Amino acid sequence: MNTDTRPSTSHGARAIAPSFDLVLFGGTGDLAMRKLLPALYRRFADGNVSADARIIGVARSSLSDMEYAARAETACRQHLGADFEDSVWAGFGPLLSYVRVDANATSDYQMLAARLAGRETVTRLFFLSTGPDLFAAICKELAAANIVNASSRIMLEKPLGEDALSAGRINDTVGAMVREQQIYRIDHYLGKETVQNLMALRFGNALFEPLWHRGQIKHVQITVAEQLGVEKRADFYDRTGALRDMVQNHLLQLLCILAMEPPATNAADAVRDEKLKVLRALRPIGDAEASTKTARGQYRAGNVGTTTTVGYLEEMGVDPTSQTETFVAIKAEIDTWRWAGVPFYLRTGKRLPQHVAEIVVTFDQVPHSIFTGRFNSDPPNRLVIRLQPDECITLRILAKSPGEAMRLKPVDLALNLGETFKARPLEAYERLLGDAIAGNLTLFMRRDEVEAAWNWIDPIRAAWDADDEGPRPYAAGSWGPAASSALIARDGYAWHDDL
């Protein structure tokens, strides 16, 4: 008999949730406390985590189960705000436990094995929320301790390596331990509600597919802008940079969903097969093209909103001679029949004026305008897909202004997801954790996808390394270096925020 008296949520009635053991490496880290544990709390509150499940934090700190649960409670209260309920925590808190493990210490894994013993029939998930340099070591030790079984799933947080060679080594190590179908490579952007709506928009509506190709679409812009600087990630970020941290995964995955051919079904490999074709069709950017098809920058002191900020080189933990880029703009081209001649402009950076992630699809002008005067130069139709902070889809069209004269005016047809559906959207990690528990690989990257992405990124990185000039400076609070505007202006266009 079900004795659970908690009310069902807007996500539906309580389901029969599977039992599992989730081992969270990096369990005391920022990602775990800020995103993963709150996401698991919400899934429990929605009835999607069994009371028999276990969440085992793993890190080098010496903590008791009670101390770890107290840290997790503090983090969940902070990051969930009004969504946190003491009554829900009373059920969720006891699911948490902790094992001290040094990733490189073989003996420590025996303590983890002892904690997991007796539950061999329960699905085991190993979430590696650590630096990618530890992925191989952790997987080797898990295999040596016989902790991983045929039903286990390995979740790898991005970035997967720092180039194609290191990513290949990680994939080889993990692949020697488990089958490809057991590996869940994470790009949390794929879990966002509006990214899911890209699929619905393209493949659930007859309206857009006839327009979704060259001859109808003029160009596409993908922007992921952050107001924050490196914060507490200076050591990681200064070794990584915006190209590896954001473009190789987030922006390329968005490009794939926008540009891929319709899959035969929404099954995991059917979708991932089509994304892979896009990555392999990207025109290479090498030494000769890098100067005109890419722009990179590094922020200097400035004002972001009302906050005065220091420059990147003055950030704590950053090498004062660093050549690491904090801004990237790229003109990407896809050599397929559908997209030949249609540029995709990718842009991301830190210390920009807004915190925003959006896609702008600009359609071509009508082939012949029956209107005279300025109507010929009016903005063309645009589809703006806002991923964050306010998830919405806006279609800009031209309509007649009221009055006797024929005056056209741009107007927006907007779908605000929150207002329309009156439900809290799933957070990205809620969806991804839920899919991993359920064994659904659709929103996770396959090995050949990761390798194809790195194979396109690595020549750009190599071209930059051979260039003595380094990243161009830009003031914090601006939209990046002048080279970014010049990149898109060469084709007669402007970034969406410059219009």
C-alpha positions in Angstrom: 0.0 0.0 0.0 1.3 3.5 -0.9 1.5 5.5 2.3 3.1 8.6 0.7 0.8 11.6 1.4 2.8 14.2 -0.3 0.8 16.0 -3.0 1.5 15.4 -6.6 3.2 18.3 -8.5 2.6 20.0 -11.7 4.8 17.4 -13.4 2.2 14.7 -13.0 1.1 12.1 -10.5 3.6 10.2 -8.5 5.2 7.4 -10.5 6.7 4.2 -9.3 10.3 5.2 -9.1 13.1 2.8 -9.7 15.7 2.1 -7.0 19.3 3.1 -7.7 22.6 3.9 -6.1 24.1 7.2 -7.4 27.8 7.6 -6.5 28.7 11.3 -6.9 32.4 11.8 -7.3 33.2 15.5 -6.5 30.3 15.2 -4.1 31.4 18.3 -2.0 32.2 20.5 -5.1 30.4 23.5 -6.5 28.4 21.6 -9.2 27.2 19.0 -6.7 26.0 21.5 -4.1 24.7 24.1 -6.5 23.0 21.9 -9.2 23.1 18.1 -8.7 21.8 17.7 -5.1 19.0 20.4 -5.6 18.0 18.6 -8.8 17.8 15.2 -7.0 15.8 16.9 -4.2 13.3 18.1 -6.8 13.1 14.7 -8.5 12.4 13.2 -5.1 9.7 15.9 -4.3 8.1 15.0 -7.6 7.9 11.3 -6.7 10.6 10.3 -9.2 13.2 9.0 -6.7 12.5 5.9 -4.7 12.7 6.0 -0.9 15.0 2.9 -1.4 17.5 4.9 -3.6 20.9 6.0 -2.2 23.0 9.0 -3.1 26.6 8.6 -2.0 28.8 11.6 -2.0 32.5 10.9 -2.7 35.4 13.3 -2.2 38.7 13.7 -0.3 37.3 15.5 2.7 36.8 13.6 5.9 33.1 13.8 6.6 30.6 11.7 8.4 27.2 10.8 6.7 25.5 13.3 9.0 28.0 16.1 8.2 27.6 15.5 4.5 23.8 15.6 4.8 24.0 18.8 6.7 26.2 20.4 4.0 23.7 19.2 1.4 20.7 20.6 3.3 22.4 24.0 3.6 23.1 24.0 -0.2 19.6 22.9 -1.1 18.0 25.6 1.2 20.2 28.2 -0.4 19.7 27.2 -4.1 16.1 26.1 -3.9 14.8 29.0 -2.0 11.0 28.9 -1.6 10.9 25.5 -3.2 12.7 23.9 -0.2 10.3 22.2 2.2 11.3 20.7 5.6 8.8 17.9 5.1 10.4 16.8 1.8 13.9 17.0 3.2 12.8 14.7 6.0 12.4 12.0 3.4 15.2 13.0 1.1 18.0 13.6 3.6 18.2 10.0 4.8 19.0 8.9 1.2 22.4 10.7 1.5 25.6 9.2 2.7 29.3 9.9 2.3 32.5 7.9 1.6 35.9 9.5 1.7 37.9 8.6 -1.5 41.1 10.0 -2.9 40.7 9.4 -6.6 44.2 8.1 -6.9 44.3 5.9 -3.8 43.5 2.3 -4.6 42.7 1.4 -1.0 40.0 4.0 -0.7 37.9 2.3 -3.3 37.5 -0.7 -1.0 35.5 1.5 1.3 33.2 2.4 -1.5 32.9 -1.2 -2.5 31.9 -2.1 1.0 29.2 0.7 1.0 27.7 -0.7 -2.2 27.9 -4.4 -1.2 24.7 -6.3 -1.1 22.9 -4.2 -3.7 24.3 -5.7 -6.8 20.9 -6.0 -8.5 20.3 -2.2 -8.1 21.3 0.1 -11.0 24.5 1.9 -10.1 25.3 5.3 -11.5 28.7 6.9 -11.2 28.6 10.6 -11.8 32.1 12.0 -12.3 31.8 15.7 -11.3 35.5 16.2 -11.3 38.2 17.6 -13.6 38.6 15.5 -16.7 42.2 14.7 -15.7 40.7 12.4 -13.0 38.2 10.5 -15.3 40.7 7.8 -16.4 42.1 7.2 -12.9 38.6 6.9 -11.3 37.4 4.5 -14.0 40.5 2.3 -13.7 40.1 2.1 -9.9 36.4 1.3 -10.2 37.2 -1.5 -12.5 40.0 -2.8 -10.3 37.7 -2.8 -7.3 35.0 -4.8 -9.2 32.5 -2.1 -8.4 31.1 -1.6 -11.9 28.7 -4.3 -13.2 26.7 -4.8 -16.4 23.9 -2.5 -15.4 26.2 0.3 -14.2 26.1 3.7 -15.9 29.1 6.2 -16.0 28.2 9.8 -16.2 31.0 12.1 -17.4 30.7 15.9 -16.9 32.0 18.2 -19.6 34.6 19.0 -20.8 35.7 15.6 -21.9 39.4 16.2 -22.2 41.1 19.2 -23.6 41.6 18.0 -27.2 40.9 15.0 -29.5 43.9 13.1 -28.2 43.0 13.5 -24.4 39.3 12.8 -25.1 40.3 9.7 -27.0 42.4 8.4 -24.0 39.4 9.0 -21.6 37.0 7.3 -24.0 39.4 4.3 -24.4 39.8 3.9 -20.6 36.0 4.2 -19.9 35.2 2.1 -23.0 37.5 -0.7 -21.7 35.4 -1.0 -18.6 31.8 -0.6 -19.9 29.9 -0.7 -23.1 29.2 2.5 -25.1 25.5 2.2 -24.1 26.6 2.5 -20.4 28.4 5.9 -20.9 26.5 9.1 -20.4 28.5 12.1 -21.6 26.9 15.3 -20.3 26.2 18.6 -21.9 23.7 20.2 -19.6 22.4 22.5 -22.4 20.8 19.5 -23.9 18.6 19.2 -20.8 17.2 22.7 -21.0 13.5 22.9 -21.7 13.9 25.4 -24.6 16.5 23.2 -26.3 13.9 20.4 -26.1 11.5 22.8 -27.7 13.9 23.2 -30.6 13.2 19.6 -31.5 9.4 20.2 -31.1 9.6 23.4 -33.1 11.4 21.8 -36.0 10.0 18.3 -36.2 6.5 18.8 -34.7 5.3 21.6 -37.0 4.7 21.5 -40.7 5.1 25.3 -40.7 8.9 25.5 -40.3 10.3 22.5 -42.1 9.7 23.8 -45.7 11.5 27.0 -44.7 14.4 25.4 -42.8 17.2 25.5 -45.5 19.2 27.6 -47.8 17.2 29.9 -50.0 14.8 30.7 -47.1 17.2 31.2 -44.2 19.8 33.9 -44.6 22.0 33.3 -41.6 21.8 31.9 -38.0 23.3 33.4 -34.8 23.9 31.4 -31.6 24.9 33.5 -28.6 25.7 32.3 -25.0 26.7 35.4 -23.0 27.7 35.6 -19.3 28.0 38.6 -17.1 30.2 36.6 -14.6 33.9 36.4 -14.8 35.9 33.3 -13.8 34.7 33.4 -10.2 36.3 30.4 -8.3 37.2 28.5 -11.5 40.3 30.4 -12.4 42.7 27.4 -12.2 40.4 25.3 -14.5 39.4 28.2 -16.8 42.9 29.5 -17.4 43.9 26.0 -18.7 40.7 25.7 -20.8 39.4 29.0 -22.2 36.1 29.8 -23.9 36.7 27.7 -27.0 37.0 24.5 -25.1 34.7 25.4 -22.2 31.7 26.5 -24.3 32.1 26.2 -28.0 33.3 22.6 -28.2 30.2 21.4 -26.4 27.3 23.8 -25.7 27.4 25.9 -28.9 28.2 23.0 -31.2 25.4 20.9 -29.7 22.9 23.8 -30.3 24.2 24.1 -33.9 23.6 20.4 -34.4 20.0 20.5 -33.3 19.3 23.5 -35.5 21.0 22.0 -38.6 20.5 18.3 -38.5 18.2 16.4 -40.9 15.0 15.0 -39.5 15.7 11.7 -37.7 13.5 8.8 -38.6 12.4 8.5 -34.9 13.2 10.2 -31.6 15.2 7.2 -30.5 18.6 8.0 -29.0 20.9 6.8 -31.8 18.6 8.1 -34.6 18.9 11.6 -33.2 22.6 11.3 -32.5 23.3 9.9 -35.9 21.9 13.1 -37.5 23.9 15.3 -35.1 27.1 13.5 -36.0 26.5 14.2 -39.7 26.4 17.9 -39.0 29.6 17.8 -37.0 31.4 15.9 -39.8 30.0 18.4 -42.4 31.5 21.5 -40.7 34.0 23.2 -43.0 37.4 23.0 -41.4 39.0 26.3 -40.1 42.8 26.2 -40.2 45.6 28.6 -40.2 44.6 30.4 -43.4 40.9 30.9 -42.3 41.3 31.6 -38.6 42.1 35.3 -39.0 38.8 36.0 -40.9 36.5 33.3 -39.5 37.3 33.5 -35.8 37.8 36.3 -33.3 39.0 35.9 -29.7 39.2 38.3 -26.8 40.1 38.7 -23.2 38.2 41.1 -20.9 39.8 44.0 -19.2 38.5 46.1 -16.3 35.1 47.7 -16.8 31.5 48.0 -15.7 29.0 45.2 -15.9 25.7 46.8 -15.1 26.4 48.8 -12.0 29.3 46.6 -10.9 32.9 47.7 -11.5 35.0 44.6 -12.3 38.7 43.9 -12.7 40.3 42.6 -15.8 40.9 38.9 -16.5 44.6 39.2 -15.8 43.9 40.7 -12.3 41.6 37.8 -11.3 42.8 35.7 -8.4 44.5 32.6 -9.6 45.0 33.8 -13.2 48.5 33.9 -14.7 49.2 37.6 -15.3 50.8 36.8 -18.7 47.9 34.5 -19.7 46.8 34.3 -23.3 43.6 32.5 -22.5 40.6 33.7 -24.4 37.4 34.7 -22.5 35.5 35.5 -25.7 35.1 33.7 -28.9 33.2 34.4 -32.2 33.3 32.0 -35.1 31.7 31.9 -38.5 30.8 28.2 -39.1 29.8 26.8 -42.4 28.1 23.4 -43.1 28.9 21.8 -46.4 25.5 20.0 -47.1 22.8 20.6 -49.7 20.5 22.0 -47.0 23.0 24.6 -45.6 25.5 25.4 -48.3 26.0 29.2 -48.3 24.2 29.8 -45.0 26.6 31.0 -42.3 26.2 30.1 -38.6 27.7 32.7 -36.3 28.7 31.4 -32.9 29.5 33.7 -30.0 30.2 33.3 -26.3 32.1 35.2 -23.7 32.5 36.3 -20.1 31.9 39.8 -18.6 29.4 40.7 -21.3 26.5 43.1 -20.8 23.8 40.5 -20.4 23.4 36.9 -19.1 21.6 35.5 -22.1 21.6 32.4 -24.3 19.6 32.8 -27.6 19.4 31.6 -31.2 18.4 34.0 -33.9 17.3 32.6 -37.3 17.1 35.3 -39.9 14.9 34.5 -42.9 15.5 36.0 -46.4 13.6 39.0 -47.8 10.6 38.4 -49.9 11.6 37.9 -53.6 9.8 40.9 -54.8 8.4 43.7 -52.6 5.2 45.4 -53.8 5.8 48.2 -51.3 7.9 51.3 -52.1 10.2 53.4 -50.1 11.7 52.2 -46.9 9.7 48.9 -46.7 12.4 47.3 -48.9 15.0 47.8 -46.1 12.8 46.8 -43.2 14.1 44.0 -41.0 13.4 40.5 -42.4 11.5 37.9 -40.5 13.3 36.5 -37.5 12.8 33.6 -35.2 14.4 34.3 -31.8 14.7 31.4 -29.4 15.6 32.5 -25.9 17.1 29.7 -23.8 17.8 31.8 -20.8 17.1 33.6 -18.6 13.4 33.9 -19.7 12.6 30.9 -21.9 10.6 32.0 -24.9 10.2 31.8 -28.6 9.5 34.9 -30.6 8.7 35.2 -34.3 9.1 38.7 -35.8 6.9 39.5 -38.7 5.8 42.7 -40.6 2.3 44.0 -40.1 0.4 47.1 -41.2 0.3 49.9 -38.7 -3.3 51.3 -38.1 -4.2 54.3 -40.3 -4.9 55.1 -43.9 -1.3 54.9 -45.2 0.3 51.5 -45.9 3.0 51.6 -43.2 4.6 48.3 -42.1 5.9 47.8 -38.6 7.7 44.8 -37.1 5.6 43.0 -34.5 6.5 40.0 -32.4 4.5 36.8 -31.9 5.8 35.5 -28.6 5.5 32.2 -26.8 6.6 32.5 -23.1 6.9 29.0 -21.9 6.3 29.8 -18.2 3.2 31.9 -18.8 1.8 29.5 -21.4 2.2 26.2 -19.5 1.8 27.5 -16.0 4.3 24.9 -14.7 7.8 24.9 -13.4 10.1 23.7 -16.2 12.5 20.9 -15.4 16.0 22.2 -14.6 18.6 20.8 -17.0 20.2 18.4 -14.5 16.8 17.2 -13.3 16.1 16.0 -16.8 19.5 14.6 -17.4 19.7 12.7 -14.0 16.2 11.4 -14.6 17.1 10.2 -18.1 20.3 8.5 -16.9 18.4 6.7 -14.1 15.8 5.6 -16.7 18.5 4.5 -19.2 17.6 7.1 -21.9 20.7 8.2 -23.9 19.1 10.7 -26.3 20.3 13.8 -24.5 23.9 12.5 -24.0 26.8 12.7 -26.4 28.1 9.6 -28.1 31.8 8.9 -28.5 31.9 9.7 -32.2 30.1 13.0 -31.6 32.7 14.1 -29.0 35.6 13.1 -31.3 34.0 14.9 -34.3 33.6 18.1 -32.3 37.2 18.0 -31.1 38.4 17.4 -34.7 36.8 20.6 -35.7 37.9 22.6 -32.7 41.6 21.5 -32.5 42.7 23.2 -35.8 41.3 26.5 -34.6 43.2 26.1 -31.3 46.4 25.3 -33.2 46.0 28.3 -35.5 45.6 30.5 -32.4 48.6 29.0 -30.7 50.7 29.8 -33.8 49.5 33.4 -33.8 51.7 35.7 -31.7 49.0 38.4 -31.4 46.9 36.6 -28.8 43.3 37.5 -27.8 42.1 41.1 -28.4 41.2 43.1 -25.3 37.7 44.2 -24.6 36.2 46.2 -21.8 34.0 44.3 -19.3 30.4 45.2 -19.9 30.9 45.4 -23.7 29.9 42.8 -26.4 33.5 41.7 -27.0 36.4 43.0 -29.1 35.8 45.0 -32.3 37.1 42.0 -34.3 33.8 40.2 -33.4 31.7 42.9 -35.1 34.1 42.9 -38.0 33.8 39.2 -38.5 30.0 39.3 -39.1 30.1 42.7 -40.9 32.3 41.2 -43.6 29.2 39.3 -44.8 27.0 42.4 -44.5 25.3 41.4 -41.2 25.3 42.6 -37.6 24.9 40.8 -34.3 21.4 40.8 -33.0 22.2 43.1 -30.1 23.7 45.6 -32.6 20.5 46.0 -34.6 
